[in-house]
């Protein structure tokens, strides 16, 4: 009986905790298309990252109309990864999670070479609030742009940084293989 009371209380206190993906994606309201440097992109896939029963953010992946999501990542073609947050997250927690994924994906020598640019990118992060949007844009020439709530916060022309950082979401052993699979489904 006590367990039932606890469960009922949790449901009443946090109905948003159990919102379904369709509702969360409607809340995120990702555009169907996006333009980067005169390259029209279309939304290929979108998904919700859930951690310990809590929806953390919704993600949308954009690529050129004539390419599948997996083709865009493999080439690489111009692409966009947009995240819409549902929860407060301390910027240091985001940075720790990014480094954990990067350390799973890359050897120490690669990370040592990338560290100055990754640190510069991380220096632009701020504490995340519900409704915040972060977007990583990769140009076909390998340039990376970070937007925070529609404003450019960081730009780099280092293709290795762009590939590694987008890889946190789009390469194996990143933050979530389930999210990656959803975003790159053809």
C-alpha positions in Angstrom: 0.0 0.0 0.0 2.8 2.4 0.9 4.5 1.8 -2.5 1.2 2.6 -4.2 1.0 5.9 -2.3 4.5 6.8 -3.2 3.9 6.0 -6.9 0.6 8.0 -6.9 2.4 11.0 -5.3 5.1 10.9 -7.9 2.5 10.9 -10.6 0.6 13.8 -9.2 3.7 15.9 -8.5 5.4 15.3 -11.8 3.0 14.5 -14.6 5.5 16.0 -17.0 8.0 13.3 -16.0 5.9 10.7 -17.9 4.9 12.9 -20.9 5.1 10.8 -24.1 7.5 11.5 -26.9 4.9 12.9 -29.2 3.9 15.5 -26.6 7.6 16.4 -25.9 8.4 16.7 -29.6 5.4 19.0 -30.1 6.7 21.1 -27.2 10.1 21.3 -28.8 8.4 22.4 -32.0 11.4 21.8 -34.3 11.1 23.5 -37.7 10.7 21.2 -40.7 13.5 22.9 -42.5 16.5 25.1 -41.7 19.0 27.1 -43.8 22.7 27.3 -43.1 24.9 29.4 -45.4 22.4 29.1 -48.3 22.1 25.3 -47.8 18.6 24.2 -47.2 18.3 21.4 -44.7 15.3 19.3 -43.8 14.6 17.6 -40.5 15.4 14.0 -40.9 14.5 12.7 -37.5 13.8 13.8 -34.0 13.8 12.0 -30.6 13.7 12.5 -26.9 16.5 11.7 -24.5 15.2 10.2 -21.3 17.4 9.6 -18.3 16.2 7.8 -15.2 12.5 8.2 -16.3 13.0 12.0 -16.8 12.9 13.6 -20.2 16.0 15.7 -20.5 15.9 17.1 -24.0 14.5 16.6 -27.5 16.9 16.4 -30.4 16.4 17.0 -34.1 18.8 16.2 -36.9 18.8 18.1 -40.1 20.6 17.3 -43.4 20.3 18.1 -47.1 17.1 16.9 -48.8 18.8 14.5 -51.1 20.8 12.7 -48.4 19.7 10.4 -45.7 20.7 11.2 -42.1 23.4 8.5 -42.1 24.8 9.7 -45.5 25.0 13.2 -44.1 27.1 12.0 -41.2 29.3 9.7 -43.2 30.3 12.3 -45.9 30.1 14.8 -44.0 27.5 17.1 -45.5 26.1 20.3 -44.1 24.1 19.3 -41.0 22.5 20.6 -37.9 21.8 19.0 -34.5 19.3 21.0 -32.4 18.6 20.3 -28.8 15.6 21.6 -26.9 15.8 21.3 -23.1 13.1 20.3 -20.7 15.1 20.6 -17.4 17.6 22.8 -15.6 21.1 21.5 -16.1 24.3 23.0 -14.6 26.8 23.8 -17.4 29.5 21.9 -15.6 27.3 18.7 -15.7 27.0 19.2 -19.5 30.8 19.6 -19.8 31.4 16.5 -17.7 29.0 14.4 -19.8 30.6 15.7 -23.0 34.1 14.7 -21.8 32.9 11.3 -20.7 31.6 10.6 -24.2 34.6 12.0 -25.9 36.9 9.9 -23.7 35.0 6.8 -24.7 35.2 7.7 -28.4 38.8 8.9 -28.8 42.3 8.2 -27.7 44.3 10.5 -25.4 46.5 11.9 -28.2 43.4 12.9 -30.2 41.8 14.6 -27.2 45.0 16.4 -26.3 45.1 17.9 -29.8 41.4 18.9 -29.6 41.4 20.1 -26.0 42.1 23.8 -26.6 39.2 24.1 -29.1 36.9 21.9 -26.9 37.8 24.1 -23.9 37.0 27.2 -25.9 33.7 25.8 -27.0 32.8 24.8 -23.4 33.7 28.2 -22.2 30.6 29.5 -24.0 28.2 27.2 -22.2 25.9 28.5 -19.6 23.5 26.9 -17.2 20.6 25.4 -19.1 17.0 26.3 -18.3 13.8 24.7 -19.6 13.0 25.9 -23.2 16.7 26.6 -24.0 17.9 25.6 -27.5 21.4 24.6 -28.3 22.3 23.8 -32.0 25.5 22.6 -33.5 25.8 23.4 -37.2 28.4 21.7 -39.4 29.2 23.3 -42.8 30.3 21.0 -45.7 33.8 22.6 -45.4 34.0 21.3 -41.8 33.3 24.5 -39.9 31.4 24.2 -36.7 29.0 26.8 -35.2 27.3 26.6 -31.8 24.1 28.5 -31.4 22.5 29.2 -28.0 18.9 30.2 -28.3 19.4 31.4 -31.9 22.5 33.4 -31.2 25.9 32.3 -32.4 28.1 31.6 -29.4 31.1 29.9 -30.9 32.6 29.3 -34.3 35.5 27.1 -35.4 37.0 26.1 -38.8 38.5 22.9 -37.3 36.9 19.9 -39.1 38.4 17.5 -36.5 36.6 19.4 -33.7 33.4 19.5 -35.7 33.5 15.7 -36.3 34.4 14.9 -32.7 31.9 17.2 -31.1 28.9 16.2 -33.2 30.1 12.6 -32.6 29.1 13.0 -29.0 25.5 12.4 -30.3 26.0 10.9 -33.8 28.9 8.4 -33.4 29.0 5.1 -31.6 29.7 5.1 -27.8 28.4 8.7 -27.4 25.9 10.0 -24.9 23.1 7.6 -26.0 23.2 4.9 -28.6 19.4 4.8 -28.5 19.2 8.5 -29.4 21.8 8.1 -32.1 19.9 5.3 -33.7 16.7 7.3 -33.7 18.4 10.4 -35.2 20.2 8.5 -37.9 17.4 6.1 -39.0 16.9 6.1 -42.7 
